[in-house]
Amino acid sequence: MLNIIENIKKKSPQERFLLVIGLLFFVIYVIFGVIIILWKNFPISLQPKWRITLGIVLIIYGFTRLLRVFKQN
């Protein structure tokens, strides 16, 4: 954990900004996926199986973005 913090401190401001943006979008995709799964009266009319599928795809995409951010760092 301490090593990760030291690596972040060594980054340029641009690299830190891109890291924060990457983490922010990970959180956005995961939250949006969970909202789609749990929201029964979703504004777009989708069958429950497609709503759940879309939510799972968004969550998986969020995790792949997170892995890509950590591989670049």
C-alpha positions in Angstrom: 0.0 0.0 0.0 2.8 2.4 0.9 4.5 1.5 -2.4 1.4 2.5 -4.4 1.2 5.9 -2.6 4.9 6.5 -3.3 4.4 5.7 -7.0 1.5 8.1 -7.2 3.6 10.9 -5.6 6.4 10.4 -8.2 4.0 10.9 -11.1 3.7 14.2 -13.0 0.5 16.2 -12.5 -0.8 15.1 -15.9 -0.3 11.4 -15.0 -2.0 11.9 -11.6 -4.9 13.7 -13.3 -5.4 10.8 -15.7 -5.2 8.3 -12.8 -7.9 10.2 -11.0 -10.1 10.3 -14.1 -9.6 6.6 -14.7 -10.6 5.8 -11.1 -13.6 8.2 -11.4 -14.9 6.5 -14.5 -14.5 3.1 -12.9 -16.7 4.3 -10.1 -19.2 5.8 -12.5 -19.5 2.6 -14.6 -19.9 0.4 -11.6 -22.5 2.6 -9.9 -24.4 3.1 -13.2 -24.4 -0.7 -13.7 -25.8 -1.3 -10.2 -28.4 1.4 -10.7 -29.6 -0.2 -13.9 -29.8 -3.6 -12.3 -31.7 -2.4 -9.2 -34.0 0.2 -10.8 -37.3 -1.5 -11.6 -38.9 1.3 -13.5 -35.9 2.1 -15.7 -36.9 4.9 -18.2 -35.9 2.8 -21.2 -38.3 -0.2 -21.5 -36.1 -3.2 -21.2 -37.0 -6.7 -20.2 -35.5 -7.6 -16.8 -33.0 -10.1 -18.3 -31.7 -7.4 -20.7 -31.6 -4.8 -17.9 -29.5 -7.1 -15.7 -27.3 -8.0 -18.7 -26.7 -4.4 -19.5 -25.8 -3.7 -15.8 -23.4 -6.6 -15.7 -21.7 -5.5 -18.9 -21.2 -2.0 -17.5 -19.8 -3.4 -14.3 -17.4 -5.7 -16.2 -16.4 -2.8 -18.4 -15.7 -0.7 -15.4 -13.4 -3.3 -14.0 -11.5 -3.7 -17.3 -10.9 0.0 -17.3 -9.6 -0.2 -13.8 -7.2 -3.0 -14.7 -6.0 -1.0 -17.7 -5.4 2.1 -15.5 -3.3 0.0 -13.1 -1.4 -1.7 -15.8 -0.4 1.6 -17.3 0.9 2.7 -13.9 
